[in-house]
Amino acid sequence: MSAAHTGTLYGLGVGPGDPELITLKAHRILQACPVVSYPAPDTGPSFARAIAAQFIPDTAIEVPIVVPMKVARFPAQAVYDTVCETLAQHLLAGRDVAVLCEGDPFFYGSFMYVYERLGPRFPCEIVPGISSMMAGGAAIQRPLAARNDVLTVLPAPLDDGHLEAGIAASDAVCFIKVGRHLPRLRALIERMGLMDRASYLERISLGEQRLAPLAQVPADPAPYFSMVLLYKGAEAWIETLWRFHIGRKGQRFNPGFGPFV
């Protein structure tokens, strides 16, 4: 079937968690697509689907991508192979397919694995979403970077040597995939004398959001949806503003971590 007669594959970024952060474009496309797919763990509900649930049409054909929560690339790769062939059949039949992705589809997003398999075969449009990193800067009311600052994204599973080198070469750092690596990451940041420059963020934009200076967070494993933001750049006003913000009388991020000091 020619491309003119196939459906279109849409990669929709649905943001960090708050449904109101879904873009108008993603909302419009989602409500018009007859097929909706999304990643889902084998141990619970899909986070991407939960974000967009109220906007998914009742008539939509839903195709979950159930991926085992394991480090190994197999069987996850086999899962994507199988599901993408199912999606291909819908596309060949002329049905548009919306694939939901928390955050942004191409910022460590799961949609890239669908795009790898189907992007070369079908018309495709990717709708960017608000990443947790961008939402995190807004949540703690501190710029991620300014002027000539170098901003680096470091996955926490990297070994200490790579993390330390990345921190040293950067003015600002976003640590993602923190989870069980938080105790090691926290110890490294403390060793480098940067504890007072780091913030901990958990479940950003959700009702159970928790934010705190890293120094106030216990050295325990964190939930999957957590990150650490660090600023050590040349813009002194950023640090001054941050200290003013966290030093307000009675200011708290969330119950459980106590007041700022």
C-alpha positions as CSV (number, residue, x, y, z in Angstrom):
1,M,0.0,0.0,0.0
2,S,1.4,3.4,-0.9
3,A,2.2,5.9,1.9
4,A,-0.6,8.1,0.7
5,H,-3.1,5.4,1.7
6,T,-1.6,4.3,5.0
7,G,-2.3,5.7,8.5
8,T,0.1,8.2,10.2
9,L,2.2,7.2,13.2
10,Y,2.2,9.9,15.9
11,G,4.6,10.1,18.8
12,L,2.9,12.1,21.4
13,G,4.8,13.5,24.4
14,V,2.3,13.8,27.2
15,G,4.6,15.6,29.7
16,P,5.8,14.7,33.2
17,G,2.5,13.8,34.8
18,D,0.1,16.6,35.2
19,P,-2.6,16.2,32.4
20,E,-2.8,20.0,32.1
21,L,0.8,20.0,30.8
22,I,-0.2,18.0,27.7
23,T,0.1,20.3,24.6
24,L,-3.0,21.4,22.7
25,K,-1.5,19.7,19.6
26,A,-1.0,16.3,21.4
27,H,-4.5,16.6,22.8
28,R,-6.1,17.3,19.4
29,I,-4.2,14.4,17.7
30,L,-5.0,12.0,20.5
31,Q,-8.7,12.6,20.3
32,A,-8.7,12.0,16.6
33,C,-6.7,8.8,16.5
34,P,-8.6,5.5,16.3
35,V,-5.6,3.5,17.7
36,V,-3.7,4.5,20.9
37,S,-0.6,2.7,22.1
38,Y,1.5,3.3,25.2
39,P,4.3,1.6,27.2
40,A,3.2,-0.3,30.3
41,P,5.2,-2.2,32.9
42,D,4.4,-5.9,33.6
43,T,3.9,-5.0,37.2
44,G,1.2,-2.3,37.1
45,P,-0.6,0.4,35.1
46,S,0.9,2.5,32.4
47,F,2.0,5.9,33.6
48,A,1.8,7.4,30.1
49,R,-1.8,6.2,29.8
50,A,-2.7,7.5,33.2
51,I,-1.6,11.0,32.3
52,A,-3.7,11.1,29.2
53,A,-6.6,8.8,30.3
54,Q,-9.3,11.5,30.3
55,F,-8.5,12.4,26.7
56,I,-8.5,8.9,25.1
57,P,-11.7,8.4,23.1
58,D,-13.9,5.6,24.4
59,T,-13.9,4.1,20.8
60,A,-10.1,3.9,20.6
61,I,-8.4,0.6,20.0
62,E,-5.7,0.4,22.8
63,V,-2.5,-1.4,22.2
64,P,-0.3,-1.6,25.4
65,I,3.4,-2.2,25.0
66,V,4.0,-4.4,28.0
67,V,7.7,-4.4,28.8
68,P,9.3,-6.5,31.6
69,M,11.1,-4.3,34.1
70,K,14.5,-5.8,33.5
71,V,17.9,-4.3,32.6
72,A,18.6,-6.8,29.8
73,R,17.6,-5.6,26.3
74,F,15.8,-9.0,25.8
75,P,12.9,-9.7,26.0
76,A,12.1,-5.9,25.8
77,Q,13.4,-5.8,22.2
78,A,11.2,-8.7,21.2
79,V,8.2,-7.1,22.8
80,Y,8.7,-4.0,20.7
81,D,9.2,-6.1,17.6
82,T,5.9,-7.9,18.2
83,V,3.8,-4.8,19.1
84,C,5.2,-2.8,16.3
85,E,4.0,-5.4,13.8
86,T,0.5,-5.1,15.3
87,L,0.7,-1.3,14.9
88,A,2.0,-1.7,11.4
89,Q,-1.2,-3.7,10.5
90,H,-3.3,-0.8,11.8
91,L,-1.3,1.7,9.8
92,L,-1.5,-0.5,6.6
93,A,-5.3,-0.5,7.1
94,G,-5.3,3.3,7.0
95,R,-5.7,3.8,10.7
96,D,-3.7,6.6,12.4
97,V,-1.8,5.4,15.5
98,A,-1.0,7.6,18.5
99,V,1.9,6.3,20.7
100,L,2.0,8.0,24.1
101,C,5.2,8.8,25.8
102,E,5.7,10.4,29.2
103,G,7.9,13.5,29.0
104,D,9.2,14.0,25.5
105,P,9.4,11.3,22.9
106,F,13.0,11.9,21.9
107,F,14.4,12.8,25.4
108,Y,15.1,9.3,26.7
109,G,11.6,8.5,25.6
110,S,10.3,5.0,24.9
111,F,8.7,6.1,21.6
112,M,12.1,6.1,20.0
113,Y,12.0,2.3,20.0
114,V,8.7,2.4,18.1
115,Y,10.1,5.0,15.7
116,E,13.2,2.8,15.0
117,R,11.0,0.1,13.7
118,L,8.1,2.0,12.1
119,G,9.5,5.5,11.2
120,P,11.1,4.3,8.0
121,R,8.0,2.5,6.8
122,F,5.2,5.0,7.5
123,P,4.4,8.7,7.6
124,C,5.3,9.9,11.1
125,E,4.9,13.1,13.1
126,I,6.5,13.6,16.5
127,V,4.9,16.0,18.9
128,P,7.3,17.2,21.6
129,G,6.3,17.2,25.2
130,I,7.4,18.9,28.4
131,S,10.2,16.8,29.9
132,S,10.6,16.2,33.6
133,M,13.8,18.2,33.5
134,M,12.1,21.3,32.3
135,A,9.2,20.8,34.7
136,G,11.7,20.3,37.5
137,G,13.4,23.7,37.0
138,A,9.9,25.3,37.1
139,A,9.0,23.3,40.3
140,I,12.0,24.4,42.3
141,Q,11.9,27.9,40.8
142,R,15.5,27.9,39.8
143,P,16.8,28.3,36.2
144,L,18.4,25.1,34.9
145,A,21.2,27.2,33.2
146,A,21.8,30.7,32.0
147,R,24.0,32.7,29.5
148,N,27.0,30.5,28.7
149,D,26.5,27.8,31.3
150,V,27.0,24.3,30.2
151,L,24.1,22.1,31.1
152,T,24.7,18.3,31.2
153,V,22.3,15.4,31.5
154,L,23.8,12.5,33.4
155,P,22.1,9.1,33.9
156,A,22.7,8.1,37.5
157,P,23.5,4.5,36.6
158,L,26.9,5.7,35.2
159,D,29.9,4.8,37.3
160,D,31.3,7.3,39.7
161,G,34.2,8.2,37.4
162,H,31.9,9.2,34.6
163,L,29.6,11.1,36.9
164,E,32.4,13.0,38.6
165,A,33.9,13.9,35.2
166,G,30.6,15.1,33.9
167,I,30.0,17.2,37.0
168,A,33.4,18.8,36.9
169,A,33.0,19.7,33.2
170,S,29.6,21.3,33.7
171,D,28.0,24.4,35.2
172,A,24.7,22.7,35.7
173,V,23.7,19.1,35.8
174,C,20.4,17.2,35.6
175,F,20.8,13.6,37.0
176,I,18.1,11.3,35.7
177,K,17.2,7.7,36.4
178,V,18.2,8.3,40.0
179,G,16.1,5.6,41.7
180,R,18.2,3.0,43.6
181,H,21.3,5.0,42.7
182,L,20.5,7.9,45.0
183,P,22.7,6.9,48.0
184,R,25.7,6.6,45.7
185,L,25.0,9.8,43.9
186,R,24.3,11.7,47.1
187,A,27.6,10.5,48.5
188,L,29.5,11.6,45.4
189,I,28.0,15.1,45.4
190,E,28.8,15.4,49.1
191,R,32.4,14.3,48.4
192,M,32.7,17.0,45.8
193,G,31.5,19.7,48.2
194,L,28.4,20.5,46.2
195,M,25.6,19.3,48.5
196,D,24.3,22.8,49.1
197,R,23.9,23.3,45.3
198,A,21.8,20.2,44.7
199,S,18.0,19.7,44.8
200,Y,16.0,16.5,44.9
201,L,12.8,16.1,42.9
202,E,10.3,13.3,43.0
203,R,7.1,12.7,41.0
204,I,7.3,16.2,39.4
205,S,3.9,17.9,38.7
206,L,1.9,15.1,40.4
207,G,-0.2,15.5,43.6
208,E,2.4,13.5,45.5
209,Q,5.3,15.6,44.3
210,R,8.2,15.9,46.7
211,L,11.0,18.5,46.4
212,A,13.8,19.3,48.8
213,P,17.4,20.3,49.1
214,L,19.4,17.1,48.6
215,A,21.0,17.6,52.0
216,Q,17.6,17.0,53.6
217,V,16.9,13.8,51.8
218,P,17.8,10.5,53.5
219,A,20.5,8.4,51.8
220,D,17.9,5.7,50.7
221,P,16.9,4.4,47.3
222,A,14.4,6.8,45.6
223,P,11.3,6.0,43.5
224,Y,11.8,5.5,39.7
225,F,10.4,9.0,38.9
226,S,13.0,11.1,40.7
227,M,15.9,13.3,39.7
228,V,18.5,15.6,41.1
229,L,19.3,19.1,39.8
230,L,22.6,20.8,40.5
231,Y,23.8,24.3,39.7
232,K,27.4,25.5,40.2
233,G,27.7,28.0,37.3
234,A,28.9,31.5,37.1
235,E,25.5,33.2,37.5
236,A,25.6,34.2,41.2
237,W,22.1,35.6,41.1
238,I,20.7,32.1,40.5
239,E,22.3,30.8,43.7
240,T,21.3,34.0,45.5
241,L,17.7,33.7,44.3
242,W,17.6,30.0,45.2
243,R,18.8,30.6,48.8
244,F,16.3,33.4,49.2
245,H,13.5,31.1,48.0
246,I,14.4,28.2,50.2
247,G,15.2,30.5,53.2
248,R,11.7,32.0,53.4
249,K,10.2,31.7,56.9
250,G,8.1,28.6,57.1
251,Q,8.9,27.6,53.5
252,R,8.5,23.9,52.9
253,F,8.7,21.9,49.7
254,N,6.4,19.1,51.0
255,P,5.6,17.5,54.3
256,G,8.1,14.7,55.0
257,F,11.3,16.6,54.3
258,G,10.9,19.5,56.8
259,P,11.5,23.2,56.3
260,F,14.3,24.7,54.3
261,V,17.4,25.8,56.3
